């Protein structure tokens, strides 16, 4: 069976599946619950990724606000990634605030108020 040069099968196992996401906007959720948004530029067999035009999005869920911090070019270790997927934009119904206003809101949080997005994958299914 001859496979034509440049043929990409419908499914690629492991890190190879990132091939179809090259040069597209992605969202990465890290183990420390950080959210990175940027353009996927490169990756390797360990799912280490290079993201350009990267921003870090931080949330205060109880106040329904978020802020973005520009990061530029970011290298992310594959073992810190929980989830990675294509991103089409959107704010999820939250209001964007500046960095200084975010700090004021964060300092005013009461005890028990959640200041980050918690992904509980076991409970969502």
C-alpha positions as CSV (number, residue, x, y, z in Angstrom):
1,X,0.0,0.0,0.0
2,X,1.5,3.3,-1.0
3,X,0.9,6.4,1.1
4,X,1.2,9.7,-0.8
5,X,3.8,12.2,0.5
6,X,2.3,14.7,2.9
7,X,-0.7,12.6,3.7
8,X,-2.1,13.2,7.2
9,X,-4.4,10.5,8.6
10,X,-7.6,11.3,10.3
11,X,-6.2,10.5,13.7
12,X,-2.7,10.8,15.0
13,X,-1.7,9.2,18.3
14,X,0.0,11.1,21.1
15,X,1.8,14.4,20.5
16,X,1.5,13.9,16.8
17,X,-2.2,15.0,17.1
18,X,-0.9,18.5,17.7
19,X,0.1,18.7,14.1
20,X,-3.3,19.9,13.0
21,X,-3.3,22.7,15.6
22,X,0.0,24.3,14.5
23,X,-0.3,28.1,13.8
24,X,-3.8,28.2,15.3
25,X,-5.0,29.9,18.5
26,X,-5.0,27.6,21.5
27,X,-6.0,27.5,25.1
28,X,-3.8,25.7,27.6
29,X,-4.9,24.8,31.1
30,X,-1.9,24.1,33.4
31,X,-1.7,22.0,36.6
32,X,-1.5,25.2,38.7
33,X,-4.9,26.3,37.1
34,X,-3.2,28.9,34.9
35,X,-4.9,29.5,31.6
36,X,-2.6,30.5,28.7
37,X,-4.0,31.7,25.3
38,X,-1.8,32.1,22.2
39,X,-0.7,30.7,18.9
40,X,0.9,27.2,18.8
41,X,4.2,27.4,17.0
42,X,6.0,24.2,17.8
43,X,5.9,21.0,19.9
44,X,7.9,17.9,20.5
45,X,7.3,14.2,21.3
46,X,6.9,15.1,25.1
47,X,4.1,17.6,24.3
48,X,6.4,20.5,25.3
49,X,4.9,23.4,23.3
50,X,6.1,26.9,22.1
51,X,3.3,29.5,22.1
52,X,3.6,33.0,20.6
53,X,1.5,36.0,21.4
54,X,0.8,34.4,24.7
55,X,-1.4,35.9,27.4
56,X,-2.1,34.5,30.9
57,X,-5.7,34.8,32.0
58,X,-6.5,34.9,35.7
59,X,-10.0,34.6,37.2
60,X,-11.9,35.6,40.3
61,X,-14.9,33.4,39.8
62,X,-17.0,34.7,42.8
63,X,-16.8,38.2,41.3
64,X,-17.2,37.1,37.7
65,X,-14.1,39.0,36.5
66,X,-10.8,38.2,34.8
67,X,-7.6,39.9,33.8
68,X,-5.0,39.2,31.1
69,X,-1.2,39.5,31.5
70,X,0.8,39.6,28.2
71,X,3.6,37.0,28.2
72,X,4.9,37.1,24.6
73,X,6.7,33.9,23.6
74,X,6.2,31.1,26.1
75,X,7.7,27.6,26.4
76,X,5.5,25.2,28.3
77,X,6.6,21.9,29.6
78,X,4.3,19.0,28.5
79,X,4.0,17.5,31.9
80,X,2.4,20.7,33.3
81,X,-0.4,20.7,30.7
82,X,-3.8,19.4,31.8
83,X,-5.7,20.3,28.7
84,X,-4.9,21.9,25.4
85,X,-7.3,22.8,22.6
86,X,-8.1,25.2,19.8
87,X,-9.5,28.5,21.1
88,X,-12.0,30.7,19.2
89,X,-12.1,33.6,21.7
90,X,-14.8,34.5,24.1
91,X,-15.0,35.6,27.7
92,X,-17.4,33.1,29.1
93,X,-19.8,35.8,30.3
94,X,-17.1,37.3,32.5
95,X,-16.0,40.9,32.7
96,X,-12.4,41.9,31.9
97,X,-10.7,44.2,34.3
98,X,-7.3,45.8,34.4
99,X,-4.4,44.5,36.5
100,X,-4.7,47.1,39.2
101,X,-8.4,46.7,39.6
102,X,-7.9,42.9,39.7
103,X,-5.5,43.2,42.6
104,X,-7.9,45.4,44.6
105,X,-10.7,42.9,44.0
106,X,-8.4,40.0,44.9
107,X,-7.3,41.6,48.2
108,X,-10.9,42.3,49.1
109,X,-12.0,38.6,48.8
110,X,-13.6,37.2,51.9
111,X,-12.7,33.8,53.4
112,X,-14.0,30.9,51.3
113,X,-14.5,33.0,48.1
114,X,-12.9,31.2,45.1
115,X,-10.3,33.2,43.2
116,X,-9.5,30.7,40.5
117,X,-11.3,28.4,38.1
118,X,-11.5,24.9,39.4
119,X,-11.8,22.1,36.8
120,X,-13.3,19.0,38.5
121,X,-13.2,16.6,35.6
122,X,-14.3,13.6,37.7
123,X,-17.5,15.3,38.7
124,X,-18.4,16.7,35.2
125,X,-19.1,13.3,33.7
